[in-house]
Amino acid sequence: MEAGGAELDTDRSLDDPRWRVAERVSDAALRRFPADVLAVAVHGPLAHGDDDGGGNGEVGLLVVTYRPGGGPSPATRRVDGVLVDLTVAGADDYLRQATAITALWPLTADRYVTTRALHDPTGWLRTLRDEHLARLARARPAEFTTAARQAWCRGSAAHARALRLAEWYETDPALLMLGEARLAAATVHGLLSRTYFRDPGDAVRRTGLAGADMTEVGGVLARQAEELAARGRPVDGTVDDLLTR
């Protein structure tokens, strides 16, 4: 996906209630914690600016503080019909997160790259994006395949549990576990191809796993296991392999 900007946004829809709520939260945070707040931004669908949120939708809001523990506490609330997911993070901690290649990278990278600033006088959000992209440029292939193996193990476990639950006619729990297996398999695909997604729904949709049944997901996981072995990160190993650093 193409990197988004981190400049102060000047093209907000005055008719979108999500922007109005986001700006109210930003103004309140700056007013209550003036010495703590470094930057405030939105991420997710609102940052991409290509959906209407269905009239109320959700706002992913990031408050960056100069020091860990400063500013408001992370929280989730519905404000005037708009669900607000408030993330609060110290600047240094968030930069460290942005430069880590983990099994969840395909689901977290978008919030480091695509943001729209409500308050960013120092240009910190651009630094966040640039640090993340620079880390990707430096990353060795083994970092992504190691993370992919972790995601694969999570998906394989979820798929096995879904099969057992289906055999016991526990249909609803089986569907939930199948959903987890689909998402994990999509995450493996993202890591192996260095592709990130906007959210879990985008991940399973873009990888063709959204409607995959139990057999299809099992087939995808089997092929991914073969690819991981070919890339030097087999999912099977010995006790010594398990304990090797």
N, C-alpha and C positions, 0 to 999 in steps of 0.2 A: 504494500500500500504506500501511497505517496505521502511524504511528510507534510503535516499541516503547519500552519503558522502559529506563532505565539504572541503576535502583536495585539495591542488593545483592539477589541472588536468595534467596528464602526458601522456594522450592517446588521443590527439586531432588529427583529420584527417587533414593533411596538404592540402588535396584536397577539403575540405569543405569551401566554401567562407564565411560561417557564422562565423567560428572560426577566420578566418583572419580579418574580420570586427570587431568582438568582441575584439580581441587583440589590434587592432588599436585604438578603442574607449577607452579601458582600459589604454593603454600607454599614450594617449593624456590627459585623465583625471588626471592621476598621474603626468604628466609633468606640466599641467596648474594649478593644485590645490594640490601641494605636502603636504601642511600643513592641508588640509581638509579631504582627502580621507583615510578612515580606511580600507575598503575592496571593492573589485569589483568581481562580480560573474555573471554567467549566470544561468537562470532557464528556465523551460519549456522543449520543445522537445530536445533542444540542451544539456541541463543538463542530460537528461535521456540517451542520446546517442544511441537511438534505431530507429532513422529515418534519412533519408538523406536530408530532407528539400527540396526535389525537385530541388536541384541545387542552389536555392537562399533563399527561405524560410524566416523565421523570427527569430530574436534574441531577447529574453527577457533578458535585462541586468540590473543588480542592482548595484548602487554605494552607499555605506554606508559611511556617513560622521561622523566626531567626534561630530559635533554640527548641530542642525537644521538650514537650510538655507545656509550651507556651500557647496562648490563644485559646479558643474554645475546645471543647472535647468532641471527638468524632461522634456523629449521631445520625439517625435516620428518622425523619418525621414527614407527615403530610402537612403542607402549608398551603392554605387556600386551594385545596384540591390537587396540588402538585406534590408528588413524592420527591423529597430532597434527601439524597445520600451524601452526607458531608464527611469528607476525608480531611483529616488534619495531620500534618506531618512536619517535622523539623526539616529544614532545607538540606542539611548534610545527610540525614537518614534517607530522605527521598532520593537524593542523587545516588546513594549507594544502592538502593533498590533498583534504580533505573539502569545501573551498570552490571546487574546480576543476570546471568543466563540460567534460568530455572525451568522446571517442567511446566510452569504456568506462563512462560514468556509469551506464547502466542495470544494469551488472553489478557495480558497486562501491558504489552508494549504500546498499544494505541493511546493510552492515557499519558504516556511520556512524549509521544510524537505529535499528537493532535490535540491541542488545547486552544481555547479562546479566552483571552485574559479579560478580567474585570478590573484588576489592579495589579500592575507589574512595573513600577517605576524604574527598577534597576535592570529590566530585561532578563530576569532569572529564568523565566519559562523557556526562553531561547537557549539558555545555557543547559537546561534540563534536556531539551530535544537534542542539542548538539552533543552532549555527553553520551546520551543513549546511542545515537547513530555512530559516534566514534567507537564506542565499545563494540558495536556489531561489526564494524570494519576490522577491529583487532581480533575478534573471536576466532578461535581455532575450530575446525570442523568437529573435533572430539567433544567440545563443550556442548554442542547442539545434540550430538548423538547420545551422549551420556544423559542429558536431560530427557531426550526422547525415550530412552530405555525406561527411565523412571515413570514417565507418563504411560508407556505401554504396560508396565506392570500394574499400574492402577486400573487401566482399562481391561486387562485380562482378568484381574480379580473381580471386577464389576460384572463382566460378561459371564464368568463362571457362576457367580452368585445368581445372576438373572436366570441362567439355565436351571439351577437347582430350584429356585422359587417357582419357575414355570412348571417343573415336574410335579411340584406339590400343589399346583393349581392356585398358587398365591399370585394372582394376575397383576394386581395393582403394584405390589412391591417389585415384581419382576419387571414391569414396565419402567419403574423408577431406576432400577439398576441398569436396565438396558440403555436408558437415557444417559447415565453416567459413563457407560462403556462407549457410546457413540461420541460423547464429548471428549473422552480421553483419546480415542482413536483419531479424532479431528486434531487434537493437540499434537499428537505424534506427527501427523502429516505437516502441521505448521512448523514444527521444529526441524524436521528433515528437509523441508523446502525453504526454511527461513521466511515463513509467511506468518504475519500476525493478523488477528481478527478484531472486529469491533467489540464483540461480546460472544457468549456461548452460542446463541442462536445463529449468529453470522458464521461461526466456526463450523457447525454441523451442516448448515445450508450450503456453504461454499465448497465443502469437501464431499458433498453428495451423500452425507450420512443422515440427513434429517429424517428420512423415511425408511432407513435401513432396518430390516428385521434381524432376528437373532442369528440366523444363518449368515446373512450378509455381513454383519458386524464381525462375526467370528472369522469369516474369510478375510476381511480387511486386516484384522489383528494378526492372522497367520502370515499374510504377505508382508506386513510390517516387521514381524519377527525375522523373516528371511532377509529383509533389507538391512535391519540392524546388525545381523550376523555378518552380512557382506561388508558392512562399514566398520567392522571391528568391535562392535558392542553387542555381542550375543546376549539374548535374554536368559539362556540356560548356562549353567556353570557349576563348578564344584564349591565345596565349603571354603577352600582356600581362595577361590575367585571372589566369593562373597565378602571375605575378610580383608582382601587386598585393598590398600589405599589407592 
